[in-house]
């Protein structure tokens, strides 16, 4: 399934940022602020990853009226995504392990 | 000469203030334009998500640049959706209880292939399908999915 997704440089950065917060998840704005991936590139990448089942997303908890602002969409890497990332990156990394995956 | 310098400084400051005042509205307009360019079924989700993300970007100029990028993002998402819809136009034929689905492109995600199989079981209710064989035109192998009804 790793060939379902063509891994690009910006995509690596996005996946790397999602992996920084595996439990709490991360919003698009937070990824934007911590990488140099432009919003025009970022959201199609997230869309593609989500369609392929590598990433899942859900609304942050809380009601917009209580929060007083729109809810953030929080992205997390799925078990499939983590497995596929390892498979995809195995060929790139000599010892088959990525520092941020171990 | 001094008058020209004072006038330049005054006009420069005035233009800066004007831009500063218009930037938030320009960002909102760009956001709305981007949302209108999305596929209809994705609009409500991205309207909320992008509004929240836009509010999270510090600085009016950065926010405007972020909103400008959303136009490209909307176009990108639209293109991905369009490609996937084209890929669904697949050919299929039946042989007994096995359905062979020939997909048009090897880039179709596996999850999408499975969804096509599920869709066919609904749209072809009389078909006693036991398995779905997916043949990707550009690949040598086949993928078999059990689809017992």
gemmi code that builds the backbone of each chain (N, CA, C; Angstrom):
import gemmi

chains = {
    "A": [
        ("UNK", (0.814, -1.211, 0.000), (0.000, 0.000, 0.000), (0.845, 1.257, 0.000)),
        ("UNK", (2.147, 1.086, 0.293), (2.980, 2.281, 0.339), (3.037, 2.974, -1.012)),
        ("UNK", (2.777, 2.205, -2.096), (2.823, 2.862, -3.404), (1.536, 3.658, -3.679)),
        ("UNK", (0.538, 3.532, -2.796), (-0.673, 4.339, -2.935), (-0.356, 5.816, -2.769)),
        ("UNK", (0.678, 6.079, -2.025), (1.056, 7.453, -1.720), (2.459, 7.699, -2.270)),
        ("UNK", (2.586, 8.789, -2.989), (3.917, 9.174, -3.462), (4.505, 10.121, -2.425)),
        ("UNK", (5.556, 9.651, -1.764), (6.096, 10.441, -0.656), (7.022, 11.536, -1.191)),
        ("UNK", (6.685, 12.764, -0.830), (7.463, 13.924, -1.266), (8.116, 14.573, -0.047)),
        ("UNK", (8.989, 15.523, -0.300), (9.663, 16.228, 0.792), (8.680, 16.898, 1.751)),
        ("UNK", (7.743, 17.713, 1.223), (6.759, 18.338, 2.127), (5.939, 17.301, 2.890)),
        ("UNK", (5.641, 16.178, 2.239), (4.851, 15.145, 2.923), (5.638, 14.555, 4.095)),
        ("UNK", (6.942, 14.372, 3.902), (7.790, 13.872, 4.992), (7.742, 14.813, 6.185)),
        ("UNK", (7.789, 16.121, 5.896), (7.752, 17.117, 6.973), (6.425, 17.058, 7.712)),
        ("UNK", (5.344, 16.913, 6.954), (4.005, 16.859, 7.563), (3.880, 15.617, 8.442)),
        ("UNK", (4.302, 14.469, 7.914), (4.222, 13.219, 8.694), (5.102, 13.344, 9.943)),
        ("UNK", (6.274, 13.931, 9.768), (7.182, 14.125, 10.909), (6.528, 14.925, 12.020)),
        ("UNK", (5.806, 15.969, 11.653), (5.131, 16.802, 12.660), (3.968, 16.066, 13.320)),
        ("UNK", (3.256, 15.266, 12.543), (2.140, 14.496, 13.122), (2.698, 13.500, 14.131)),
        ("UNK", (3.889, 12.968, 13.824), (4.503, 11.982, 14.723), (5.034, 12.613, 16.010)),
        ("UNK", (5.238, 13.921, 15.988), (5.719, 14.605, 17.199), (4.673, 14.517, 18.313)),
        ("UNK", (3.398, 14.551, 17.925), (2.317, 14.494, 18.923), (1.396, 13.313, 18.614)),
        ("UNK", (1.891, 12.073, 18.836), (1.089, 10.911, 18.427), (-0.223, 10.767, 19.195)),
        ("UNK", (-0.238, 11.167, 20.474), (-1.457, 10.976, 21.273), (-2.392, 12.185, 21.211)),
        ("UNK", (-1.829, 13.368, 21.436), (-2.671, 14.562, 21.472), (-3.119, 14.997, 20.077)),
        ("UNK", (-2.342, 14.639, 19.056), (-2.677, 15.046, 17.694), (-2.228, 16.478, 17.426)),
        ("UNK", (-2.405, 16.904, 16.200), (-1.915, 18.233, 15.801), (-2.847, 18.822, 14.745)),
        ("UNK", (-3.026, 20.135, 14.813), (-3.914, 20.784, 13.831), (-3.109, 21.255, 12.617)),
        ("UNK", (-3.805, 21.585, 11.562), (-3.154, 22.072, 10.351), (-2.342, 23.335, 10.610)),
        ("UNK", (-2.893, 24.232, 11.436), (-2.194, 25.488, 11.740), (-0.891, 25.218, 12.482)),
        ("UNK", (-0.919, 24.244, 13.379), (0.299, 23.919, 14.142), (1.366, 23.317, 13.227)),
        ("UNK", (0.922, 22.499, 12.272), (1.879, 21.930, 11.309), (2.457, 23.066, 10.462)),
        ("UNK", (1.584, 23.982, 10.040), (1.996, 25.130, 9.214), (3.055, 25.963, 9.941)),
        ("UNK", (2.818, 26.181, 11.247), (3.725, 27.039, 12.008), (5.074, 26.363, 12.276)),
        ("UNK", (5.069, 25.033, 12.363), (6.321, 24.356, 12.716), (7.077, 23.802, 11.500)),
        ("UNK", (6.510, 23.966, 10.321), (7.250, 23.561, 9.105), (7.187, 24.734, 8.126)),
        ("UNK", (7.928, 24.604, 7.027), (7.837, 25.667, 6.016), (6.903, 25.242, 4.878)),
        ("UNK", (6.012, 24.296, 5.185), (5.062, 23.830, 4.165), (3.909, 24.836, 4.082)),
        ("UNK", (3.712, 25.401, 2.906), (2.666, 26.423, 2.716), (1.279, 25.798, 2.831)),
        ("UNK", (0.314, 26.627, 3.196), (-1.056, 26.105, 3.377), (-1.600, 25.489, 2.088)),
        ("UNK", (-1.169, 26.022, 0.949), (-1.630, 25.508, -0.337), (-1.152, 24.092, -0.619)),
        ("UNK", (-0.059, 23.710, 0.010), (0.493, 22.361, -0.156), (0.056, 21.468, 0.992)),
        ("UNK", (-0.005, 22.054, 2.183), (-0.291, 21.287, 3.402), (-1.639, 20.550, 3.366)),
        ("UNK", (-2.697, 21.262, 3.047), (-4.025, 20.641, 3.152), (-4.274, 19.552, 2.100)),
        ("UNK", (-3.816, 19.741, 0.842), (-3.936, 18.604, -0.083), (-3.155, 17.372, 0.393)),
        ("UNK", (-2.006, 17.591, 1.054), (-1.238, 16.452, 1.591), (-2.055, 15.755, 2.680)),
        ("UNK", (-2.607, 16.530, 3.600), (-3.415, 15.945, 4.685), (-4.628, 15.219, 4.114)),
        ("UNK", (-5.224, 15.820, 3.084), (-6.395, 15.222, 2.438), (-6.027, 13.871, 1.826)),
        ("UNK", (-4.890, 13.849, 1.131), (-4.431, 12.622, 0.470), (-4.104, 11.542, 1.510)),
        ("UNK", (-3.422, 11.944, 2.576), (-3.050, 10.986, 3.631), (-4.294, 10.409, 4.307)),
        ("UNK", (-5.279, 11.267, 4.496), (-6.507, 10.817, 5.156), (-7.279, 9.860, 4.241)),
        ("UNK", (-7.328, 10.182, 2.956), (-8.030, 9.315, 1.991), (-7.361, 7.945, 1.911)),
        ("UNK", (-6.035, 7.929, 2.054), (-5.305, 6.658, 1.958), (-5.347, 5.886, 3.277)),
        ("UNK", (-5.899, 6.499, 4.323), (-6.012, 5.831, 5.621), (-4.760, 5.908, 6.473)),
        ("UNK", (-3.798, 6.738, 6.083), (-2.565, 6.887, 6.867), (-2.801, 7.787, 8.070)),
        ("UNK", (-3.724, 8.711, 7.905), (-3.974, 9.722, 8.931), (-5.477, 9.752, 9.207)),
        ("UNK", (-5.817, 9.957, 10.462), (-7.235, 10.158, 10.772), (-7.385, 11.554, 11.374)),
        ("UNK", (-8.578, 12.086, 11.299), (-8.773, 13.409, 11.888), (-10.113, 13.460, 12.610)),
        ("UNK", (-10.160, 14.273, 13.625), (-11.429, 14.473, 14.340), (-11.455, 15.878, 14.918)),
        ("UNK", (-12.652, 16.344, 15.220), (-12.789, 17.690, 15.781), (-12.292, 17.683, 17.215)),
        ("UNK", (-11.704, 18.781, 17.622), (-11.306, 18.894, 19.030), (-12.569, 18.869, 19.891)),
        ("UNK", (-12.404, 18.458, 21.126), (-13.571, 18.357, 22.006), (-14.096, 19.749, 22.359)),
        ("UNK", (-15.391, 19.828, 22.537), (-15.988, 21.112, 22.901), (-16.928, 21.617, 21.831)),
        ("UNK", (-17.842, 22.446, 22.269), (-18.814, 23.036, 21.355), (-18.301, 24.404, 20.912)),
        ("UNK", (-18.405, 24.716, 19.600), (-17.915, 26.025, 19.149), (-18.510, 27.195, 19.935)),
        ("UNK", (-19.787, 27.063, 20.360), (-20.406, 28.168, 21.101), (-19.776, 28.312, 22.492)),
        ("UNK", (-19.364, 27.180, 23.073), (-18.699, 27.240, 24.381), (-17.255, 27.708, 24.236)),
        ("UNK", (-16.614, 27.214, 23.147), (-15.210, 27.581, 22.928), (-15.084, 29.046, 22.491)),
        ("UNK", (-16.152, 29.552, 21.873), (-16.128, 30.930, 21.373), (-15.339, 31.083, 20.093)),
        ("UNK", (-15.092, 29.984, 19.426), (-14.348, 29.989, 18.155), (-14.623, 28.671, 17.440)),
        ("UNK", (-14.304, 28.606, 16.127), (-14.501, 27.326, 15.420), (-13.601, 26.235, 16.002)),
        ("UNK", (-14.036, 24.986, 15.913), (-13.232, 23.879, 16.436), (-12.062, 23.570, 15.501)),
        ("UNK", (-10.956, 23.165, 16.123), (-9.802, 22.751, 15.316), (-10.016, 21.311, 14.871)),
        ("UNK", (-9.457, 20.987, 13.732), (-9.453, 19.602, 13.265), (-8.096, 19.015, 13.656)),
        ("UNK", (-8.130, 17.920, 14.406), (-6.897, 17.335, 14.938), (-6.527, 16.084, 14.139)),
        ("UNK", (-5.284, 16.060, 13.676), (-4.797, 14.937, 12.860), (-3.898, 14.020, 13.676)),
        ("UNK", (-4.083, 12.707, 13.452), (-3.234, 11.693, 14.098), (-2.859, 10.636, 13.064)),
        ("UNK", (-1.684, 10.060, 13.239), (-1.270, 8.971, 12.361), (-1.994, 7.701, 12.801)),
        ("UNK", (-2.529, 6.956, 11.864), (-3.213, 5.702, 12.204), (-2.179, 4.578, 12.314)),
        ("UNK", (-2.623, 3.428, 12.817), (-1.723, 2.270, 12.897), (-1.274, 1.887, 11.487)),
        ("UNK", (-2.211, 1.965, 10.537), (-1.874, 1.675, 9.128), (-0.820, 2.664, 8.643)),
        ("UNK", (-1.035, 3.934, 8.973), (-0.110, 4.976, 8.549), (1.285, 4.740, 9.096)),
        ("UNK", (1.361, 4.381, 10.382), (2.662, 4.148, 11.012), (3.362, 2.968, 10.336)),
        ("UNK", (2.572, 1.912, 10.059), (3.140, 0.719, 9.412), (3.614, 1.053, 7.992)),
        ("UNK", (2.770, 1.766, 7.270), (3.111, 2.109, 5.889), (4.306, 3.047, 5.815)),
        ("UNK", (4.394, 3.947, 6.802), (5.548, 4.861, 6.847), (6.831, 4.058, 7.019)),
        ("UNK", (6.789, 3.109, 7.944), (7.972, 2.282, 8.171), (8.351, 1.546, 6.893)),
        ("UNK", (7.340, 0.960, 6.234), (7.610, 0.212, 4.994), (8.193, 1.134, 3.929)),
        ("UNK", (7.574, 2.301, 3.809), (8.000, 3.247, 2.769), (9.401, 3.771, 3.028)),
        ("UNK", (9.705, 3.970, 4.302), (10.997, 4.571, 4.630), (12.116, 3.549, 4.796)),
        ("UNK", (11.756, 2.269, 4.893), (12.770, 1.238, 5.085), (13.842, 1.279, 4.000)),
        ("UNK", (13.406, 1.555, 2.784), (14.342, 1.610, 1.673), (15.227, 2.844, 1.698)),
        ("UNK", (14.789, 3.835, 2.451), (15.540, 5.102, 2.478), (16.578, 5.144, 3.589)),
        ("UNK", (16.278, 4.422, 4.678), (17.151, 4.482, 5.851), (17.983, 3.204, 5.937)),
        ("UNK", (19.299, 3.319, 6.040), (20.174, 2.149, 6.003), (19.798, 1.046, 6.998)),
        ("UNK", (19.513, 1.412, 8.250), (19.220, 0.369, 9.239), (17.719, 0.096, 9.363)),
        ("UNK", (16.939, 0.715, 8.482), (15.509, 0.424, 8.459), (14.717, 1.051, 9.587)),
        ("UNK", (15.322, 1.975, 10.333), (14.589, 2.614, 11.429), (14.737, 4.128, 11.334)),
        ("UNK", (13.681, 4.814, 11.637), (13.736, 6.270, 11.671), (13.774, 6.710, 13.132)),
        ("UNK", (14.573, 7.717, 13.412), (14.728, 8.173, 14.801), (13.377, 8.537, 15.403)),
        ("UNK", (12.543, 9.192, 14.606), (11.277, 9.659, 15.176), (10.190, 8.608, 15.134)),
        ("UNK", (10.509, 7.419, 14.632), (9.532, 6.328, 14.669), (9.878, 5.331, 15.762)),
        ("UNK", (11.136, 5.384, 16.248), (11.569, 4.369, 17.212), (11.218, 4.806, 18.634)),
    ],
    "B": [
        ("UNK", (11.998, 70.435, -0.520), (12.495, 69.062, -0.341), (11.986, 68.464, 0.970)),
        ("UNK", (12.035, 69.285, 1.995), (11.577, 68.828, 3.326), (10.082, 68.517, 3.301)),
        ("UNK", (9.357, 69.336, 2.527), (7.890, 69.118, 2.435), (7.592, 67.775, 1.769)),
        ("UNK", (8.382, 67.491, 0.710), (8.203, 66.216, -0.013), (8.476, 65.043, 0.922)),
        ("UNK", (9.530, 65.144, 1.707), (9.893, 64.073, 2.649), (8.779, 63.861, 3.672)),
        ("UNK", (8.254, 64.961, 4.204), (7.174, 64.876, 5.203), (5.929, 64.245, 4.560)),
        ("UNK", (5.670, 64.703, 3.312), (4.492, 64.178, 2.595), (4.626, 62.676, 2.338)),
        ("UNK", (5.856, 62.252, 1.939), (6.126, 60.830, 1.685), (5.916, 60.002, 2.950)),
        ("UNK", (6.442, 60.508, 4.046), (6.319, 59.794, 5.331), (4.851, 59.689, 5.728)),
        ("UNK", (4.136, 60.802, 5.535), (2.712, 60.835, 5.898), (1.922, 59.831, 5.046)),
        ("UNK", (2.189, 59.870, 3.708), (1.468, 58.965, 2.795), (1.831, 57.511, 3.059)),
        ("UNK", (3.109, 57.282, 3.320), (3.571, 55.916, 3.617), (2.857, 55.349, 4.823)),
        ("UNK", (2.764, 56.174, 5.865), (2.107, 55.757, 7.102), (0.619, 55.495, 6.851)),
        ("UNK", (0.036, 56.383, 6.030), (-1.395, 56.274, 5.714), (-1.691, 54.972, 4.956)),
        ("UNK", (-0.808, 54.676, 3.976), (-0.988, 53.449, 3.176), (-0.834, 52.217, 4.056)),
        ("UNK", (0.158, 52.252, 4.939), (0.384, 51.115, 5.851), (-0.844, 50.876, 6.719)),
        ("UNK", (-1.400, 51.972, 7.245), (-2.587, 51.860, 8.109), (-3.763, 51.292, 7.319)),
        ("UNK", (-3.861, 51.773, 6.055), (-4.952, 51.323, 5.184), (-4.848, 49.817, 4.929)),
        ("UNK", (-3.634, 49.377, 4.592), (-3.407, 47.940, 4.323), (-3.701, 47.132, 5.583)),
        ("UNK", (-3.210, 47.628, 6.715), (-3.401, 46.952, 7.998), (-4.894, 46.787, 8.306)),
        ("UNK", (-5.666, 47.832, 7.959), (-7.106, 47.791, 8.238), (-7.843, 46.828, 7.310)),
        ("UNK", (-7.337, 46.710, 6.067), (-8.024, 45.873, 5.078), (-7.618, 44.403, 5.136)),
        ("UNK", (-6.424, 44.112, 5.673), (-5.916, 42.737, 5.642), (-6.847, 41.708, 6.287)),
        ("UNK", (-7.396, 41.967, 7.494), (-8.292, 40.955, 8.090), (-9.482, 40.636, 7.202)),
        ("UNK", (-10.048, 41.695, 6.594), (-11.205, 41.454, 5.714), (-10.779, 40.705, 4.447)),
        ("UNK", (-9.602, 41.059, 3.938), (-9.101, 40.362, 2.743), (-8.905, 38.876, 3.057)),
        ("UNK", (-8.396, 38.574, 4.257), (-8.186, 37.172, 4.653), (-9.511, 36.427, 4.683)),
        ("UNK", (-10.513, 37.081, 5.262), (-11.838, 36.434, 5.343), (-12.416, 36.184, 3.953)),
        ("UNK", (-12.228, 37.192, 3.059), (-12.741, 37.056, 1.687), (-12.034, 35.913, 0.957)),
        ("UNK", (-10.719, 35.841, 1.149), (-9.950, 34.773, 0.500), (-10.383, 33.407, 1.029)),
        ("UNK", (-10.614, 33.344, 2.346), (-11.067, 32.092, 2.969), (-12.406, 31.662, 2.358)),
        ("UNK", (-13.335, 32.615, 2.266), (-14.653, 32.298, 1.697), (-14.556, 31.860, 0.240)),
        ("UNK", (-13.662, 32.531, -0.499), (-13.475, 32.172, -1.906), (-12.908, 30.754, -2.017)),
        ("UNK", (-11.930, 30.456, -1.152), (-11.311, 29.113, -1.165), (-12.362, 28.047, -0.853)),
        ("UNK", (-13.186, 28.303, 0.137), (-14.220, 27.325, 0.526), (-15.200, 27.090, -0.623)),
        ("UNK", (-15.516, 28.169, -1.341), (-16.465, 28.029, -2.462), (-15.875, 27.203, -3.607)),
        ("UNK", (-14.547, 27.091, -3.645), (-13.894, 26.321, -4.714), (-13.773, 24.836, -4.372)),
        ("UNK", (-14.115, 24.460, -3.144), (-14.019, 23.058, -2.718), (-15.194, 22.242, -3.261)),
        ("UNK", (-15.034, 20.915, -3.330), (-16.211, 20.088, -3.659), (-17.299, 20.345, -2.618)),
        ("UNK", (-18.561, 20.354, -3.048), (-19.672, 20.763, -2.180), (-19.708, 20.011, -0.849)),
        ("UNK", (-19.434, 18.689, -0.880), (-19.547, 17.898, 0.342), (-18.401, 18.123, 1.326)),
        ("UNK", (-17.379, 18.841, 0.917), (-16.242, 19.098, 1.817), (-16.309, 20.508, 2.414)),
        ("UNK", (-17.247, 21.329, 1.927), (-17.226, 22.750, 2.300), (-17.438, 23.005, 3.785)),
        ("UNK", (-18.435, 22.333, 4.386), (-18.746, 22.682, 5.778), (-17.600, 22.284, 6.702)),
        ("UNK", (-16.975, 21.117, 6.415), (-15.838, 20.690, 7.244), (-14.690, 21.693, 7.154)),
        ("UNK", (-14.304, 22.031, 5.903), (-13.148, 22.911, 5.754), (-13.456, 24.351, 6.160)),
        ("UNK", (-14.720, 24.752, 6.071), (-15.073, 26.112, 6.508), (-14.720, 26.255, 7.990)),
        ("UNK", (-15.066, 25.240, 8.793), (-14.777, 25.310, 10.226), (-13.284, 25.106, 10.509)),
        ("UNK", (-12.716, 24.086, 9.838), (-11.297, 23.776, 10.080), (-10.402, 24.950, 9.689)),
        ("UNK", (-10.620, 25.512, 8.506), (-9.757, 26.596, 8.037), (-10.005, 27.888, 8.817)),
        ("UNK", (-11.234, 28.113, 9.246), (-11.494, 29.305, 10.069), (-10.711, 29.212, 11.371)),
        ("UNK", (-10.744, 28.012, 11.988), (-10.010, 27.808, 13.245), (-8.514, 27.966, 13.018)),
        ("UNK", (-8.009, 27.379, 11.924), (-6.567, 27.442, 11.652), (-6.130, 28.868, 11.317)),
        ("UNK", (-6.972, 29.580, 10.560), (-6.643, 30.966, 10.192), (-6.537, 31.841, 11.444)),
        ("UNK", (-7.452, 31.618, 12.382), (-7.439, 32.402, 13.622), (-6.210, 32.089, 14.467)),
        ("UNK", (-5.591, 30.948, 14.207), (-4.432, 30.499, 14.978), (-3.108, 31.017, 14.424)),
        ("UNK", (-3.166, 31.697, 13.276), (-1.942, 32.216, 12.654), (-1.700, 33.632, 13.179)),
        ("UNK", (-0.504, 33.876, 13.720), (-0.245, 35.221, 14.248), (0.091, 36.227, 13.140)),
        ("UNK", (-0.383, 37.441, 13.274), (-0.036, 38.522, 12.340), (-0.973, 38.595, 11.154)),
        ("UNK", (-1.416, 39.816, 10.853), (-2.369, 40.021, 9.759), (-1.812, 39.622, 8.405)),
        ("UNK", (-0.531, 39.952, 8.169), (0.068, 39.649, 6.866), (0.224, 38.131, 6.697)),
        ("UNK", (0.691, 37.460, 7.754), (0.840, 36.000, 7.691), (-0.512, 35.336, 7.480)),
        ("UNK", (-1.526, 35.874, 8.147), (-2.885, 35.332, 7.996), (-3.370, 35.480, 6.547)),
        ("UNK", (-3.068, 36.646, 5.957), (-3.484, 36.887, 4.569), (-2.761, 35.928, 3.625)),
        ("UNK", (-1.469, 35.698, 3.873), (-0.707, 34.773, 3.040), (-1.232, 33.344, 3.199)),
        ("UNK", (-1.570, 32.995, 4.443), (-2.130, 31.665, 4.725), (-3.452, 31.501, 3.966)),
        ("UNK", (-4.288, 32.541, 4.018), (-5.599, 32.494, 3.344), (-5.430, 32.417, 1.830)),
        ("UNK", (-4.414, 33.115, 1.313), (-4.132, 33.056, -0.122), (-3.750, 31.632, -0.524)),
        ("UNK", (-2.970, 30.985, 0.320), (-2.565, 29.591, 0.067), (-3.751, 28.643, 0.070)),
        ("UNK", (-4.786, 28.988, 0.830), (-5.967, 28.116, 0.893), (-6.666, 27.999, -0.460)),
        ("UNK", (-6.502, 29.042, -1.292), (-7.071, 28.975, -2.649), (-6.419, 27.828, -3.415)),
        ("UNK", (-5.086, 27.738, -3.282), (-4.343, 26.661, -3.943), (-4.730, 25.315, -3.331)),
        ("UNK", (-4.907, 25.312, -2.000), (-5.287, 24.070, -1.304), (-6.643, 23.574, -1.799)),
        ("UNK", (-7.586, 24.501, -1.963), (-8.923, 24.131, -2.424), (-8.855, 23.536, -3.826)),
        ("UNK", (-8.037, 24.151, -4.669), (-7.868, 23.642, -6.035), (-7.245, 22.244, -5.979)),
        ("UNK", (-6.234, 22.065, -5.106), (-5.558, 20.768, -4.970), (-6.511, 19.686, -4.507)),
        ("UNK", (-7.323, 19.989, -3.507), (-8.290, 19.016, -2.975), (-9.313, 18.672, -4.056)),
        ("UNK", (-9.737, 19.681, -4.791), (-10.695, 19.462, -5.872), (-10.113, 18.521, -6.922)),
        ("UNK", (-8.847, 18.714, -7.254), (-8.186, 17.880, -8.260), (-8.063, 16.430, -7.783)),
        ("UNK", (-7.716, 16.245, -6.497), (-7.573, 14.886, -5.942), (-8.918, 14.168, -6.015)),
        ("UNK", (-9.973, 14.880, -5.635), (-11.327, 14.298, -5.676), (-11.688, 13.910, -7.108)),
        ("UNK", (-11.363, 14.802, -8.032), (-11.699, 14.569, -9.439), (-10.987, 13.318, -9.960)),
        ("UNK", (-9.705, 13.201, -9.613), (-8.922, 12.025, -10.042), (-9.539, 10.747, -9.495)),
        ("UNK", (-9.947, 10.787, -8.224), (-10.499, 9.583, -7.600), (-11.830, 9.193, -8.237)),
        ("UNK", (-12.626, 10.195, -8.617), (-13.889, 9.882, -9.265), (-13.662, 9.255, -10.639)),
        ("UNK", (-12.625, 9.734, -11.315), (-12.305, 9.163, -12.626), (-11.872, 7.713, -12.471)),
        ("UNK", (-11.135, 7.428, -11.389), (-10.632, 6.074, -11.172), (-11.746, 5.094, -10.838)),
        ("UNK", (-12.831, 5.607, -10.265), (-13.932, 4.723, -9.901), (-14.635, 4.181, -11.149)),
        ("UNK", (-14.522, 4.920, -12.236), (-15.128, 4.439, -13.473), (-14.356, 3.212, -13.939)),
        ("UNK", (-14.632, 2.117, -13.278), (-13.879, 0.894, -13.543), (-14.727, -0.096, -14.333)),
        ("UNK", (-14.051, -0.957, -15.005), (-14.755, -2.005, -15.739), (-14.861, -3.229, -14.835)),
        ("UNK", (-15.925, -3.995, -14.950), (-16.011, -5.229, -14.192), (-16.784, -6.278, -14.955)),
        ("UNK", (-16.490, -7.511, -14.677), (-17.204, -8.606, -15.316), (-17.391, -9.717, -14.292)),
        ("UNK", (-18.392, -10.540, -14.487), (-18.665, -11.598, -13.508), (-18.396, -12.971, -14.125)),
        ("UNK", (-17.907, -13.862, -13.312), (-17.718, -15.257, -13.703), (-18.173, -16.092, -12.525)),
        ("UNK", (-19.352, -16.631, -12.621), (-19.880, -17.400, -11.499), (-20.053, -16.508, -10.300)),
        ("UNK", (-19.423, -16.888, -9.225), (-19.598, -16.123, -8.003), (-18.452, -15.153, -7.741)),
        ("UNK", (-17.554, -15.103, -8.697), (-16.385, -14.233, -8.493), (-16.490, -13.009, -9.379)),
        ("UNK", (-16.257, -11.912, -8.796), (-16.304, -10.661, -9.545), (-14.874, -10.180, -9.768)),
        ("UNK", (-14.578, -9.898, -11.008), (-13.263, -9.348, -11.312), (-13.409, -7.864, -11.609)),
        ("UNK", (-12.716, -7.107, -10.875), (-12.791, -5.659, -11.061), (-11.472, -5.190, -11.648)),
        ("UNK", (-11.541, -4.552, -12.792), (-10.314, -4.056, -13.420), (-10.257, -2.551, -13.209)),
        ("UNK", (-9.286, -2.160, -12.471), (-9.180, -0.740, -12.152), (-8.328, -0.021, -13.188)),
        ("UNK", (-8.598, 1.255, -13.318), (-7.940, 2.021, -14.380), (-6.531, 2.493, -14.019)),
        ("UNK", (-6.214, 2.469, -12.765), (-4.934, 3.060, -12.372), (-4.369, 2.367, -11.154)),
        ("UNK", (-3.068, 2.225, -11.108), (-2.457, 1.542, -9.970), (-2.365, 2.427, -8.725)),
        ("UNK", (-2.640, 3.702, -8.887), (-2.529, 4.602, -7.744), (-3.778, 4.629, -6.869)),
        ("UNK", (-4.780, 3.843, -7.236), (-6.010, 3.835, -6.444), (-5.722, 3.234, -5.064)),
        ("UNK", (-5.996, 3.970, -3.995), (-5.698, 3.433, -2.671), (-6.497, 2.163, -2.392)),
        ("UNK", (-5.895, 1.268, -1.606), (-6.545, -0.006, -1.284), (-7.888, 0.229, -0.612)),
        ("UNK", (-7.948, 1.218, 0.264), (-9.197, 1.510, 0.960), (-10.296, 1.855, -0.041)),
        ("UNK", (-9.901, 2.529, -1.114), (-10.848, 2.921, -2.159), (-11.321, 1.682, -2.937)),
        ("UNK", (-10.370, 0.776, -3.190), (-10.725, -0.459, -3.900), (-11.749, -1.241, -3.092)),
        ("UNK", (-11.526, -1.295, -1.771), (-12.453, -2.026, -0.915), (-13.822, -1.371, -0.931)),
        ("UNK", (-13.825, -0.056, -0.952), (-15.097, 0.665, -0.987), (-15.847, 0.399, -2.298)),
        ("UNK", (-15.100, 0.263, -3.381), (-15.734, -0.056, -4.665), (-16.400, -1.422, -4.564)),
        ("UNK", (-15.689, -2.365, -3.949), (-16.244, -3.706, -3.756), (-17.526, -3.660, -2.947)),
        ("UNK", (-17.500, -2.880, -1.878), (-18.696, -2.756, -1.025), (-19.841, -2.118, -1.804)),
        ("UNK", (-19.497, -1.136, -2.605), (-20.504, -0.442, -3.406), (-21.159, -1.407, -4.397)),
        ("UNK", (-20.340, -2.265, -5.006), (-20.862, -3.213, -5.992), (-21.796, -4.236, -5.344)),
        ("UNK", (-21.497, -4.633, -4.112), (-22.372, -5.594, -3.439), (-23.742, -4.971, -3.183)),
        ("UNK", (-23.765, -3.672, -3.056), (-25.048, -2.984, -2.830), (-25.763, -2.752, -4.154)),
        ("UNK", (-25.007, -2.292, -5.145), (-25.634, -1.945, -6.419), (-25.966, -3.171, -7.270)),
        ("UNK", (-25.281, -4.278, -7.024), (-25.596, -5.514, -7.755), (-26.052, -6.549, -6.720)),
        ("UNK", (-27.267, -6.382, -6.161), (-27.687, -7.213, -5.027), (-27.860, -8.692, -5.362)),
        ("UNK", (-28.142, -9.020, -6.628), (-28.364, -10.419, -6.991), (-27.074, -11.212, -7.155)),
        ("UNK", (-26.015, -10.489, -7.192), (-24.729, -11.142, -7.392), (-24.297, -11.849, -6.112)),
        ("UNK", (-24.140, -13.168, -6.195), (-23.689, -13.916, -5.016), (-22.159, -13.897, -5.008)),
        ("UNK", (-21.643, -12.780, -4.647), (-20.201, -12.605, -4.763), (-19.471, -13.223, -3.578)),
        ("UNK", (-18.484, -14.023, -3.855), (-17.694, -14.613, -2.784), (-16.371, -13.902, -2.604)),
        ("UNK", (-15.845, -13.435, -3.709), (-14.584, -12.699, -3.573), (-14.474, -11.656, -4.684)),
        ("UNK", (-13.682, -10.717, -4.420), (-13.470, -9.637, -5.382), (-12.001, -9.683, -5.785)),
        ("UNK", (-11.777, -9.803, -7.058), (-10.391, -9.805, -7.531), (-10.122, -8.466, -8.200)),
        ("UNK", (-9.170, -7.799, -7.671), (-8.846, -6.485, -8.219), (-7.594, -6.601, -9.078)),
        ("UNK", (-7.745, -6.246, -10.304), (-6.596, -6.272, -11.210), (-6.223, -4.846, -11.557)),
        ("UNK", (-5.020, -4.507, -11.228), (-4.558, -3.161, -11.563), (-3.891, -3.216, -12.933)),
        ("UNK", (-4.324, -2.342, -13.821), (-3.855, -2.426, -15.205), (-2.337, -2.305, -15.337)),
        ("UNK", (-1.740, -1.468, -14.497), (-0.311, -1.235, -14.647), (0.534, -2.170, -13.781)),
        ("UNK", (-0.104, -3.122, -13.083), (0.685, -4.015, -12.225), (0.536, -5.452, -12.706)),
        ("UNK", (1.479, -6.285, -12.300), (1.460, -7.666, -12.772), (0.557, -8.539, -11.904)),
        ("UNK", (0.399, -8.198, -10.651), (-0.348, -9.060, -9.735), (-1.803, -8.668, -9.578)),
        ("UNK", (-2.495, -9.490, -8.798), (-3.905, -9.206, -8.492), (-4.067, -9.192, -6.993)),
        ("UNK", (-5.072, -8.465, -6.511), (-5.374, -8.443, -5.099), (-6.746, -9.078, -4.912)),
        ("UNK", (-6.860, -9.999, -3.979), (-8.133, -10.684, -3.771), (-8.715, -10.284, -2.422)),
        ("UNK", (-9.951, -9.899, -2.429), (-10.643, -9.549, -1.191), (-11.843, -10.469, -1.025)),
        ("UNK", (-12.030, -10.996, 0.160), (-13.222, -11.799, 0.436), (-14.392, -10.862, 0.693)),
        ("UNK", (-15.453, -11.071, -0.010), (-16.595, -10.162, 0.102), (-17.871, -10.967, 0.317)),
        ("UNK", (-17.872, -11.938, 1.231), (-19.059, -12.767, 1.452), (-20.224, -11.917, 1.902)),
        ("UNK", (-21.377, -12.149, 1.291), (-22.563, -11.363, 1.654), (-23.350, -12.076, 2.749)),
    ],
}
model = gemmi.Model(1)
for chain_id, residues in chains.items():
    chain = gemmi.Chain(chain_id)
    for i, (resn, *xyz) in enumerate(residues, 1):
        res = gemmi.Residue()
        res.name, res.seqid = resn, gemmi.SeqId(i, " ")
        for name, pos in zip(("N", "CA", "C"), xyz):
            atom = gemmi.Atom()
            atom.name, atom.element = name, gemmi.Element(name[0])
            atom.pos, atom.b_iso = gemmi.Position(*pos), 0.0
            res.add_atom(atom)
        chain.add_residue(res)
    model.add_chain(chain)
structure = gemmi.Structure()
structure.add_model(model)
structure.setup_entities()
